[in-house]
């Protein structure tokens, strides 16, 4: 099998280098608002991946409106607690001079592998005990 480059096609495609196309049904938004929303899209997608993989929200065996709402609220609170916990750990790492950054996967693995009870006053650890 032999491959060749289509230089005419490459030159034609180069005309569009650096341009982005944003498609939306929200005609009332300004162009800058649409671009800002798309730039935040990765955060939304990461949260859904975290909910599905790390927090294992599926399968869902609820069918009443109240159960569905409760399931959604519970998982929403779980992602907030997870993200805030990672934020606090990263802040403590930064303040302690530790370069490594805590990620969703590392945090979940840490929780699954070892459980400790840490008592803190403000930002100072006063007691740590393995459970």
GROMACS elastic network, one bead per residue, 0.5 to 0.9 nm:
[ bonds ]
;  ai    aj funct       b0    kb
    5     8     6  0.88056   500
    5     9     6  0.85701   500
    5    10     6  0.81474   500
    6     9     6  0.54085   500
    6    10     6  0.63968   500
    6    11     6  0.88773   500
    7    11     6  0.61569   500
    7    12     6  0.85152   500
    8    11     6  0.51869   500
    8    12     6  0.61651   500
    8    13     6  0.86479   500
    9    13     6  0.60885   500
    9    14     6  0.85668   500
   10    13     6  0.51438   500
   10    14     6  0.61633   500
   11    14     6  0.51178   500
   11    15     6  0.70449   500
   12    15     6  0.58156   500
   12    16     6  0.80159   500
   13    16     6  0.57492   500
   13    17     6  0.71116   500
   14    17     6  0.51380   500
   14    18     6  0.88453   500
   15    18     6  0.87034   500
   15    19     6  0.89072   500
   16    19     6  0.55964   500
   16    20     6  0.83499   500
   17    20     6  0.85267   500
   22    31     6  0.89775   500
   22    34     6  0.75742   500
   22    35     6  0.74332   500
   22    38     6  0.81276   500
   23    34     6  0.89073   500
   24    27     6  0.72578   500
   24    34     6  0.78704   500
   25    28     6  0.88542   500
   26    29     6  0.59410   500
   26    34     6  0.84692   500
   27    30     6  0.80405   500
   29    32     6  0.82280   500
   29    33     6  0.61981   500
   29    34     6  0.65574   500
   30    33     6  0.52656   500
   30    34     6  0.64938   500
   30    35     6  0.88676   500
   31    34     6  0.52169   500
   31    35     6  0.63344   500
   31    36     6  0.87159   500
   32    35     6  0.51101   500
   32    36     6  0.61411   500
   32    37     6  0.86607   500
   33    36     6  0.50848   500
   33    37     6  0.62183   500
   33    38     6  0.87236   500
   34    37     6  0.51751   500
   34    38     6  0.63395   500
   34    39     6  0.87168   500
   35    38     6  0.51715   500
   35    39     6  0.62133   500
   35    40     6  0.88446   500
   36    39     6  0.50676   500
   36    40     6  0.64903   500
   36    41     6  0.88314   500
   37    40     6  0.52767   500
   37    41     6  0.63755   500
   38    42     6  0.79755   500
   39    42     6  0.70226   500
   39    43     6  0.86565   500
   40    43     6  0.56009   500
   40    44     6  0.69404   500
   41    44     6  0.52297   500
   41    45     6  0.62574   500
   41    46     6  0.85961   500
   42    45     6  0.50579   500
   42    46     6  0.59823   500
   42    47     6  0.85824   500
   43    46     6  0.50535   500
   43    47     6  0.62302   500
   43    48     6  0.87691   500
   44    47     6  0.51840   500
   44    48     6  0.64461   500
   44    49     6  0.87734   500
   45    48     6  0.51657   500
   45    49     6  0.62214   500
   45    50     6  0.86087   500
   46    49     6  0.50410   500
   46    50     6  0.61089   500
   46    51     6  0.85805   500
   47    50     6  0.50141   500
   47    51     6  0.61211   500
   47    52     6  0.86097   500
   47    79     6  0.73076   500
   48    51     6  0.50060   500
   48    52     6  0.61343   500
   48    53     6  0.84975   500
   49    52     6  0.51580   500
   49    53     6  0.58724   500
   49    54     6  0.77988   500
   50    53     6  0.52744   500
   50    54     6  0.51246   500
   50    55     6  0.63067   500
   50    56     6  0.81220   500
   50    79     6  0.78679   500
   50   104     6  0.73079   500
   50   105     6  0.84946   500
   51    54     6  0.61076   500
   51    56     6  0.61373   500
   51    57     6  0.59399   500
   51    58     6  0.86615   500
   51    75     6  0.73151   500
   51    76     6  0.87527   500
   51    78     6  0.84922   500
   51    79     6  0.69606   500
   52    55     6  0.60861   500
   52    57     6  0.54344   500
   52    58     6  0.64746   500
   53    56     6  0.51119   500
   53    57     6  0.77682   500
   53    58     6  0.87619   500
   54    57     6  0.85217   500
   54   104     6  0.77405   500
   54   105     6  0.70994   500
   54   108     6  0.67179   500
   55    58     6  0.87742   500
   55    75     6  0.82055   500
   55    78     6  0.79766   500
   55    79     6  0.81805   500
   55   108     6  0.85037   500
   56    59     6  0.80072   500
   57    60     6  0.69658   500
   57    71     6  0.87268   500
   57    75     6  0.72176   500
   58    61     6  0.85371   500
   60    63     6  0.86329   500
   60    68     6  0.87071   500
   60    71     6  0.82946   500
   62    65     6  0.85117   500
   62    66     6  0.89874   500
   62    67     6  0.57077   500
   62    68     6  0.59511   500
   62    71     6  0.79189   500
   63    66     6  0.84006   500
   63    67     6  0.65294   500
   63    68     6  0.63451   500
   64    67     6  0.52310   500
   64    68     6  0.61679   500
   64    69     6  0.85927   500
   65    68     6  0.51719   500
   65    69     6  0.61206   500
   65    70     6  0.84899   500
   66    69     6  0.51059   500
   66    70     6  0.59720   500
   66    71     6  0.84819   500
   67    71     6  0.59835   500
   67    72     6  0.85114   500
   68    71     6  0.50692   500
   68    72     6  0.61611   500
   68    73     6  0.85910   500
   69    72     6  0.51031   500
   69    73     6  0.60797   500
   69    74     6  0.84821   500
   70    73     6  0.50973   500
   70    74     6  0.59498   500
   70    75     6  0.85327   500
   71    74     6  0.51603   500
   71    75     6  0.62248   500
   71    76     6  0.85257   500
   72    75     6  0.52836   500
   72    76     6  0.60422   500
   72    77     6  0.86221   500
   73    77     6  0.61137   500
   73    78     6  0.84965   500
   74    77     6  0.52263   500
   74    78     6  0.61758   500
   74    79     6  0.88533   500
   75    79     6  0.62419   500
   75    80     6  0.85868   500
   76    79     6  0.53500   500
   76    80     6  0.63535   500
   76    81     6  0.87501   500
   77    80     6  0.50615   500
   77    81     6  0.61278   500
   77    82     6  0.85315   500
   78    81     6  0.51600   500
   78    82     6  0.60662   500
   78    83     6  0.85769   500
   79    82     6  0.50007   500
   79    83     6  0.60092   500
   79    84     6  0.83962   500
   80    83     6  0.52460   500
   80    84     6  0.59713   500
   80    85     6  0.83908   500
   81    84     6  0.51806   500
   81    85     6  0.59385   500
   81    86     6  0.85562   500
   82    85     6  0.51686   500
   82    86     6  0.62523   500
   82    87     6  0.86123   500
   82   104     6  0.77978   500
   82   107     6  0.84356   500
   82   108     6  0.87817   500
   83    86     6  0.51631   500
   83    87     6  0.61333   500
   83    88     6  0.87280   500
   83   104     6  0.78105   500
   84    88     6  0.62146   500
   84    89     6  0.86302   500
   85    88     6  0.51456   500
   85    89     6  0.61829   500
   85    90     6  0.85789   500
   85   107     6  0.87482   500
   86    89     6  0.50588   500
   86    90     6  0.60429   500
   86    91     6  0.84689   500
   86   102     6  0.63168   500
   86   103     6  0.69971   500
   86   104     6  0.72949   500
   86   107     6  0.70287   500
   87    90     6  0.52174   500
   87    91     6  0.61604   500
   87    92     6  0.87130   500
   87   102     6  0.83244   500
   88    91     6  0.50111   500
   88    92     6  0.61943   500
   88    93     6  0.85509   500
   89    92     6  0.50833   500
   89    93     6  0.60795   500
   89    94     6  0.85697   500
   89   101     6  0.86734   500
   89   102     6  0.69965   500
   90    94     6  0.60583   500
   90    95     6  0.85156   500
   90    98     6  0.88592   500
   90   100     6  0.83730   500
   90   101     6  0.60727   500
   90   102     6  0.59344   500
   90   103     6  0.88680   500
   91    94     6  0.50790   500
   91    95     6  0.61032   500
   91    96     6  0.84940   500
   92    95     6  0.50462   500
   92    96     6  0.59904   500
   92    97     6  0.85332   500
   92    98     6  0.84156   500
   92   123     6  0.79480   500
   93    96     6  0.50696   500
   93    97     6  0.61230   500
   93    99     6  0.69898   500
   93   100     6  0.74390   500
   93   101     6  0.75442   500
   93   102     6  0.85234   500
   94    97     6  0.51450   500
   94    98     6  0.57300   500
   94    99     6  0.67463   500
   94   100     6  0.85952   500
   94   101     6  0.85353   500
   95    98     6  0.76481   500
   96    99     6  0.88547   500
   98   101     6  0.81391   500
  102   105     6  0.82814   500
  102   106     6  0.61192   500
  102   107     6  0.63791   500
  103   106     6  0.51947   500
  103   107     6  0.60062   500
  103   108     6  0.85673   500
  104   107     6  0.52147   500
  104   108     6  0.61898   500
  104   109     6  0.85639   500
  105   108     6  0.52545   500
  105   109     6  0.60665   500
  105   110     6  0.84863   500
  106   109     6  0.50814   500
  106   110     6  0.60027   500
  106   111     6  0.86048   500
  107   110     6  0.50360   500
  107   111     6  0.62271   500
  107   112     6  0.86544   500
  108   111     6  0.50868   500
  108   112     6  0.61668   500
  108   113     6  0.86098   500
  109   112     6  0.50976   500
  109   113     6  0.60391   500
  109   114     6  0.86135   500
  110   113     6  0.52481   500
  110   114     6  0.61056   500
  110   115     6  0.80446   500
  111   114     6  0.58044   500
  111   115     6  0.61551   500
  111   116     6  0.88567   500
  112   115     6  0.73961   500
  114   130     6  0.79704   500
  114   131     6  0.83048   500
  115   129     6  0.88674   500
  115   130     6  0.61427   500
  115   131     6  0.56692   500
  116   128     6  0.67844   500
  116   129     6  0.55607   500
  116   131     6  0.52975   500
  117   127     6  0.80569   500
  117   128     6  0.56508   500
  117   129     6  0.51688   500
  117   130     6  0.61499   500
  117   131     6  0.66140   500
  118   125     6  0.69007   500
  118   126     6  0.77188   500
  118   127     6  0.58110   500
  118   129     6  0.65108   500
  118   130     6  0.86470   500
  119   124     6  0.86004   500
  119   125     6  0.59636   500
  119   126     6  0.56465   500
  119   127     6  0.50322   500
  119   128     6  0.62693   500
  119   129     6  0.86971   500
  120   123     6  0.63341   500
  120   124     6  0.54093   500
  120   126     6  0.53524   500
  120   127     6  0.70561   500
  120   128     6  0.88607   500
  121   124     6  0.52665   500
  121   125     6  0.64611   500
  121   126     6  0.66907   500
  122   125     6  0.82497   500
  125   128     6  0.74547   500
